[in-house]
Amino acid sequence: MPGTKTTFAHGQLKAIVERIERLEEEKKTIAGDIKEVYAEAKANGFDTKILRKVISLRKKEPTEREEEQSMLDVYMAALGMIPEESEEAA
């Protein structure tokens, strides 16, 4: 009976590979669709770089966004890119 088990494993492997291939093809199609939507947004005057950032931020929980913004503010202030609170009061 070793042949039956091997045949089953080969069949199972083939099915898995074919599913992955189908999903990869769907992923390419979806990526193309997303690209078209960004092109449409750009044609309508939207900044696609900012649009991508907004979409990235919407994927995060509010607390995660707030924490990220706080760290960004700290880093930017340390680099002199934004005035620190003590400078704002002056």
Backbone torsions as a table, in degrees:
resi	resn	phi	psi	omega
1	MET	NA	-0.9	179.1
2	PRO	-59.3	-30.7	-179.9
3	GLY	-63.9	-37.7	-179.0
4	THR	-65.9	-42.5	180.0
5	LYS	-65.3	-41.6	178.9
6	THR	-65.5	-41.7	178.9
7	THR	-62.3	-41.8	178.3
8	PHE	-62.8	-45.0	-179.5
9	ALA	-62.1	-41.7	178.0
10	HIS	-63.3	-44.4	179.0
11	GLY	-62.4	-42.1	179.8
12	GLN	-65.6	-43.7	178.7
13	LEU	-61.3	-44.4	180.0
14	LYS	-61.3	-42.6	180.0
15	ALA	-63.2	-41.5	179.2
16	ILE	-63.8	-47.1	179.8
17	VAL	-60.5	-43.2	180.0
18	GLU	-65.1	-37.9	177.2
19	ARG	-63.8	-44.6	179.3
20	ILE	-61.7	-43.3	179.0
21	GLU	-60.9	-41.8	178.2
22	ARG	-63.4	-43.8	-179.7
23	LEU	-65.4	-39.0	176.8
24	GLU	-61.9	-39.8	178.8
25	GLU	-66.0	-42.0	177.2
26	GLU	-63.5	-39.2	179.6
27	LYS	-61.8	-40.7	177.4
28	LYS	-62.6	-43.1	-180.0
29	THR	-62.9	-45.4	-179.7
30	ILE	-64.7	-41.7	178.0
31	ALA	-60.4	-39.2	176.6
32	GLY	-64.4	-40.2	177.9
33	ASP	-63.0	-42.8	179.6
34	ILE	-63.4	-42.0	178.2
35	LYS	-59.3	-41.5	178.6
36	GLU	-63.6	-39.0	179.6
37	VAL	-66.5	-41.1	176.5
38	TYR	-63.0	-39.8	177.9
39	ALA	-63.1	-40.2	177.4
40	GLU	-63.3	-42.9	179.2
41	ALA	-61.6	-43.8	179.8
42	LYS	-63.4	-41.6	178.9
43	ALA	-63.1	-25.6	179.0
44	ASN	-93.1	10.1	174.2
45	GLY	91.9	6.9	179.0
46	PHE	-85.6	144.6	177.0
47	ASP	-81.4	110.1	-174.0
48	THR	-69.3	-28.2	177.2
49	LYS	-63.9	-44.6	178.6
50	ILE	-68.8	-39.5	178.2
51	LEU	-58.8	-43.7	177.1
52	ARG	-61.8	-39.7	179.0
53	LYS	-65.1	-42.6	179.2
54	VAL	-61.1	-43.7	180.0
55	ILE	-64.1	-40.2	177.6
56	SER	-62.0	-43.2	179.9
57	LEU	-66.5	-36.6	-179.6
58	ARG	-66.4	-20.9	178.8
59	LYS	-75.6	-17.8	-175.4
60	LYS	-93.6	154.7	174.5
61	GLU	-71.4	151.4	-179.5
62	PRO	-54.7	-40.7	-179.7
63	THR	-65.5	-36.9	178.3
64	GLU	-66.3	-41.8	177.6
65	ARG	-62.7	-43.9	-179.8
66	GLU	-63.1	-42.8	179.4
67	GLU	-63.6	-43.2	178.7
68	GLU	-62.8	-43.1	179.7
69	GLN	-65.0	-39.7	178.8
70	SER	-62.0	-44.9	179.6
71	MET	-65.8	-39.4	177.8
72	LEU	-61.4	-43.8	178.2
73	ASP	-61.2	-42.9	179.1
74	VAL	-61.5	-48.1	-179.1
75	TYR	-63.2	-45.3	-178.1
76	MET	-65.3	-39.5	177.8
77	ALA	-64.8	-41.7	179.7
78	ALA	-62.8	-29.1	-180.0
79	LEU	-92.5	3.3	178.9
80	GLY	73.9	20.2	-177.8
81	MET	-85.7	-20.0	175.5
82	ILE	-139.2	149.2	-179.7
83	PRO	-68.7	142.0	176.1
84	GLU	-78.4	163.3	-175.7
85	GLU	-57.8	-39.4	-178.4
86	SER	-65.7	-32.3	178.3
87	GLU	-74.0	-31.7	-179.0
88	GLU	-67.1	-35.3	-177.6
89	ALA	-71.6	-26.3	-176.5
90	ALA	-70.9	NA	NA
